[in-house]
Amino acid sequence: MPLAKTFQQLADEAKARIRETTAEEVEARLGDASWDGVLIDVREQDEYRAGHLPGARGIGRGVLEYHIADEVPDTDREIVLYCRGGNRSALAADSLRQMGYTNIYSLRNGFRTWQEEGRPVSHDGEPIVH
């Protein structure tokens, strides 16, 4: 029987298959009026409500694959995913990659770093609940 993998090992393997982006790059996207991408917070609902990136849709990691086709039907549209530290979003990005989405990014180091660096945080809106 093969040895079980840790969460961190799974996340590291996913990161080898996906593209990551930085907080600086995401902030530039958000400031670009022509950016037509989608920003998705894959954290839990209570985490989203406590503060999230401006304009982010809250679609938790546990339901993302189920709802992504309705929320983002264009598999070529740019999607930036983030979580608290960059691991859940890497796993989510890898999952969407396997589902045929071609333009996926995970925010390296996640919301924690975004917030620590003093970047804008929103408390508006509710996570998408289905």
Secondary structure, 3 states (H helix, E strand, C coil): CCCCCCHHHHHHHHHHHCEEECHHHHHHHHHCCCCCCEEEECCCHHHHHCCECCCCEECCCCCHHHHHHHHCCCCCCCEEEECCCCHHHHHHHHHHHHCCCCCEEEECCHHHHHHHCCCCCECCCCCCCC
